[in-house]
Structure formats: structure tokens, C-alpha cells
Amino acid sequence: MRAESLLHMDRSVSVRTPESIAFSYELAGLGSRFLALAIDVAIQTLIVVGIFWAIAAAGAGAGSHVRTGAPGASRGATSLGIAIVVAILFLIYFGYFMLFEAFWNGQTPGKKALHIRVVRDGGYAADFGSCAIRNLVRVGEMALGFYAVSAIVALLSPENKRLGDLAAGTIVVREDRAPSLAGLIAAQERAGAQSGAPSLLSPEEHALVDRYVSRRDGMMPSHRALLAAQIAARVRPRISRDLQALDDDELLTQLSGW
């Protein structure tokens, strides 16, 4: 029971959008974050072993054909080799997190396995800048007792933020609970009685649709789909049948600017 509590750390954070819609996120607990890290480190280790095995095999094959050179040349080759090794290790152990989080919707393979992801403060999708900052800070975090200081900071933080999250303005959230859209659900129920003939949308509904379309590219895909579904459900009963056949996102895109 204690281990389960550490894994989930039932903390949440609420974000209110400009449309006055409240998203409630369940924050990823310290346990799930470290399990995700363990998976990622295991993958990184396998990658490193594979790369250096390939380099060693290639070097052994080429060594039999290379004659012994001058001592200076040998030292230069050794220095170059060390520099290449350091660059490879840095790219794998830090570029791995940076690139996956930036281009895989805030997730690494470990985070995806644990159903957690990185988002920016305010619920926006993580961008390259924030992912770069939080993972450059990771260099110092690993040096501080392999995340020991960051673990303490995350436990003390109301939003479970480690040092990298504080620097980048990010949070790590769980995916297994849908955000609450109480305001839109109530509006949807009020509109549900109007399932008869098409009628014009209200100015507020037009504004809501336009704001969704203008902000959709910065949303997490799961939240974008849920928000589109709620807004579309509100307006769909009062539009023409040909538009009703469109999926939620396409429908709102078509209605935007009308």
C-alpha cells in the first residue's frame, strides 16, 4: 500500500484556458517517473553496448591492416577517440530524452510504458525549447547523487517538479484519467434538447469554435480530441446534415470563421 502510494502520489493540478474551461491533470508520482527512467536507462545501455560492440568489431577488423605509426599520431588518435566516445555518450544519455520528448509528444519509451508525459505549465504540449532546457539541467541532476536532490525537490514541490521541470516550466502528468470539462458538459446538456432543425450558432459558440481552431496545434492530442468532441457535441445538433457527417476536428475547422 505504501509502495502504491509512492508510485501514484495522488496530486493534481487544474488549469483554466482562455475559454474558461478547466482541465484537471493527475500528476505523475515519483515512483512512476523513476520506473520510466529505469526503462529508458536500460534502453540507453543496450544502445551504448550495441554501438561500442560495433566499433570494437570494426576496429579489430581494421587493426590487422594498419601499420604502427608515430607516437604523436597515436596520441592524437587516442584523443580523438575519447572525444568521440564522450560525444556519443552525451547524445545517447541526454539527446535521447530531449529528442523523444520534443518529437514524440512529451514521451520517451519509458514514459509511454508508464502512461505519463511531459507538458508545459498551462497544459500546452511540450515544445523543443522546454524539452531542451529540462534535459540540459538533467546533466547536473545526474551529478547530484543520480537525481537524489531532484527527488527531494519533487517531493517538496506541490506539482511534483524536479529541478529540470522548474527551469523549463514543465510538469509530468498521467494519461489514464481524462481531463474534466465540466463547463462544456453542462453546456452540452443544455444544447442537447435542441436536436431538431438546424439553426445558427450563437456568437459565444462561434467564438469558442474559433478559439479552439486557433489553439489546437498547441494542445496535447488526447486533450485536443476530447475538447473537439465536447465542442462538436454542443454545436452538431444545430448544423446541416452534411456537416454533421464530419469528424469532430474537421467539423470545427469547417465552422471556424463562419
N, C-alpha and C positions, 0 to 999 in steps of 0.2 A: 504493500500500500504506500509505503514511504517512497519507494523507487518510482512508482507510478506517478506520485505527486511531483517528484522532481522532474520526471520526463515531460509532463504536460504543463506544470506551473500555470494554473488557471488564471492568467491575467489577460485582460482585453483592453483595447483602445478604440475609441469612437472618433470618427472623422465626419465632419459635415461639409458637403460640397456646396458650391455657389447656388445650386438648385434647391438648397435646404433639404437635402437627402442625407440621412445618417447611415454611414457604413460602420459596422461593428466588426473588428478583427479580433480573432483569438491569437494572442502572441505565442510564438514557438517557445517552448520551455528550454531550459539549459540542457536537460538530458537529451532531448531530440536533436538539438543543434550539435552536441558533441557526438552523437551517434552518426549524424550525417557527415560530420567532419571525419570520423573514423573510416567511413566508407570511401570518402574522397581520398584520404591519405593512402588507403590500401590500393586504390586505382592508380594514384600517382606513383606509388612504389613499384607497381607492376610495370608502368610505363618506363620508369627510370631503369629498372633491371633489364627490360627489353632493349632499350636504346644502347646501354653500355655493353650488353652482351653482343649486340650487332657491331658496335665499334671495336670491341676486343677481337671479334672474329675477323673483321675486315683488316685490323692491324696485324694480326697474326699471319694472315694470308699475304699481306704486302711486305711484312718484315723479312721474309726469306729472299726477297728480290732487291732489297735496299742495302747498299754498301755502307759501312761505317763512315760517317762524315767528321768534320772538325768539331772539337768540343764546344766552341761558341755556337755553332749551328744547332748542336744537340740541346744546349741550354735554351736557345730561342724556341726550338720546337716544343720543349717541355713547358715553357711559359705560355706559349700559345695553346697547348693542350689544356693547361689548368684554366686559362681564361674561357675556353670553350666549355669545359665541364661546369664552371660556375654559371655561365650564361644559360646552359641547358637546365641546370637545377633551378635557377631563378624562374625561368619561363614555365617550367612544369609545376613548381610548387606555389607560384603566385599568379602567373599568367593563366593557369588552369581555372582558378576561381574567378578571375577578372573577366575572362572571355566567356565562360559558361554563363555567369550571372548576367552579363551585359547582353548576350545574344540568345540566351535560352530562357528568357522571361523570368530572370531573377533566380534561376535554379541551377544547381550542379547535379550530377547524378546522385550524390548522397542526399541532397535536399529533396530531389524528386522522389527518391525512395521513401523518405520520411514525410512526404506531403507538406513540405514547408517551402517558403520562397522569400526572397528579399523584395521589399517595396520601399519607395521613398516615403518620408513623412507626408501625410495627407492622402495616402493610398494610391499615389501615382506609380506607374510601372518604373522599375529601376532603369536608369539610363547608364551610358558608358562612363560618364564622369563620376557618378556616385559609386559605381562598382569599382572604378579605378582607385578612388580615394580609400574606400573601406578595405581594399585588399593591399594597398601600399602600407597602410597602418598595420596590416597583418604581420609585416616583416618584424616590426617592433614587438608585437604581441607574442609572436613565437619566441622571441629572445627573452621575454619576461616570464620565464618558467613555463614555457609552452602553454600559453593562454591562461596561466594561473591568475594573473592580475585582472585580465579581461573577464574571467569567470566571476571574480568577486564584484567587479563593476556591474556586470549583467545582473547579478543577484540583487544588488542595491538599486539598480535602475527601475523606475516604475514601468518602463517599456521594454525590459529585458535587453537593453542595448549594451553591446560590448564597445570597446574603445573605437573600433572602426566604424561602428554604426553612429556613434556620437559625432565623429569627424565628418562622415558623409551624409548625415541626415537620413538614415535608413532604419527600418525595422524588419524583423523576420517574423512572418505570420504563418499560421497554419491554414491549410486549404480545405479541411474536412468539415468546416461549418460555413454555410452561406451567409453573406452579409445581410443585415436586416435593412429592409427598405419600407419601414412602417408607414411613412408618409405616402409613398406611391401606392402601397397596397390599399390603404384607406381610400385614396382617390380612385383606384381601380374598381373597388366595390361600389362606390357611388356611381361610377360610369356604367357599371355592368347592367343596370336596368334599362339603358338606352340601346338595346340591341336591335332596334327596328331600322327604319330608313336612314340613309346616310345624312349627315348634317355637317356643317363647318366646325372646325376645331376652334376652341376658344383662344384668345390671344395668349393666355398663360400656357396652354398646351403647345401652341406654335413656338413660344419662347423655350419651353422645355425640350422640344424636339431639336431646335437649332443649337441649344447649348450641348445636348448630347452629341450631335454630329461634330461640333467644333472641338470637343474634348475626347472623343472616342479613341483616337490614336494613342493617347497617353494613359489609357486605362489598362489594367490587367485583363487579359482575355476573359477570364471567368466572371469578373465583375462587369465587364462590358456586355457580355451575353445576358447576364441577369438584369442589368439595368435596361438594356434594349427590350427584353421580354416584358418588363413591368410597364415601360412607357408604351410599347406597342399594344399591350393588352388594354391600356386605358383608351387609346385612340382608335383601335381597329374596328369597334362596333359602328363607328360613325363615318366610315370611308367607303368608297366604292368597292364592289366585289373584286375587280381586277387587282386593286391594290391589296386587298385582304389576302390574296394568294401568295404575296411576297413573304420572305422570311423577315424576322424582326428587324435586323440591322438594315437590310435593303429597304424595307418599308420606311424606316425613319429617315434614311438617306434621301429617298424619293420625296418625302413630305417636307424636308428641310428647305426653307426659303420660299414655301408657297405663301 
